Amino acid sequence: MKTTFISTFTLADSSRRNILSQSNLVNKLGVELSSGRKFDVGLDLGTRTGESVTLRSQFQFLHGIMDTNALAKSRLDVSQAAMDDILTTAQDFQATLVALKENPQSADIIKADAEGKLGLMVSRLNTQLNGSFVFAGINADELPFADYSDPASPNKVAADAAFLAEFGFNQADPNVATITPAAMSAYLGGNFDTMFQDPAWGTTWSTASDTPLASRISASETVSSSTSANEQAFRDLAKAYTMMSDIGNETLSDETFKVVVDAAIEALSKGIGGLTTEMGKLGTVQQQVAQANERLTVQTSILNTRINDLELVDKEETAVRLNTALTQLETTYSVTARMQGLSLLNYI
């Protein structure tokens, strides 16, 4: 036979523990109702906690890729817009050269136009996005393209030195008129062309890397999400613009001028073709990024649904349980208040 020790303290402590337990339940249900999520996921799920942790890890990984895809998309959009400007101006300049090819007296007009087109290309190839140069490849923190309009720029210095070494005078010298078509053709295919090839190109024109930026667009797919300023298309266009702006064309003989214009038109044609190809490549990457995002959206939606099934609470059910718990707590407070008025001393 067992007897239970009864005292005023025992009754009071029992009431205190009941109130504490009921208060904790009310607090737990209140948090679940406001957040919509289980108060203690690990405690409620038990052996299924590992599944929840794994699902959340996968969700965060895929969601992180979607964030980087947004950056890649912005970089691709900016690159395409810049190259579209370069392409449009190159096509306009090509049309101008074809129209004025037989009119050497227009050399001054062509020179000014070429300088403007080259300046625009320099500006577009030095485009930045979020502090990174989009045409610099993996050297994204370095200005990729030298400004030819700056007399101290290495490409301008190199061009002046090459012309002087070839002919013995500079581009502004009246002796430019004595340059024969054959001599000019040899220069354009020799020392002048060398400036737009490696290693001279990387020394005087561009600090960009040949390696483009790579972006992971899905769990198993990586793409090149940029174009380098070192692409041959940009070299050809820079050659054409330099050819028509800084070889002293306004002083050349008519026949020699035609040699330069023909060479410029050929370089422009190659540059326009190459640039169109590069834009096509980036367009393909843009489509890949869009398709990857569609797949990721579906995958993260499935993961999120399963996570919600595991971790979220039924708000209607929780509201009912909370009201019940509050009622029970109020009843417990009422009973406790009455019990506090009881004492064994009243019966002695």
Sequence and secondary structure as in RCSB ss.txt:
>XXXX:A:sequence
MKTTFISTFTLADSSRRNILSQSNLVNKLGVELSSGRKFDVGLDLGTRTGESVTLRSQFQFLHGIMDTNALAKSR
LDVSQAAMDDILTTAQDFQATLVALKENPQSADIIKADAEGKLGLMVSRLNTQLNGSFVFAGINADELPFADYSD
PASPNKVAADAAFLAEFGFNQADPNVATITPAAMSAYLGGNFDTMFQDPAWGTTWSTASDTPLASRISASETVSS
STSANEQAFRDLAKAYTMMSDIGNETLSDETFKVVVDAAIEALSKGIGGLTTEMGKLGTVQQQVAQANERLTVQT
SILNTRINDLELVDKEETAVRLNTALTQLETTYSVTARMQGLSLLNYI
>XXXX:A:secstr
       HHHHHHHHHHHHHHHHHHHHHHHHHHHHSB SSHHHHHGGGHHHHHHHHHHHHHHHHHHHHHHHHHHH
HHHHHHHHHHHHHHHHHHHHHHHHHTT GGGHHHHHHHHHHHHHHHHHHHT EETTEETTSTT TTS  B  TTS
TTSHHHHHHHHHHHHHHSS TTSGGGGG  HHHHHHHHHTHHHHTTSTTHIIIIIB   SS  EEEEETTEEEE 
   TTSHHHHHHHHHHHHHHSS TTTS HHHHHHHHHHHHHHHHHHHHHHHHHHHHHHHHHHHHHHHHHHHHHHH
HHHHHHHHHHHB  HHHHHHHHHHHHHHHHHHHHHHHHHTT  GGGG 
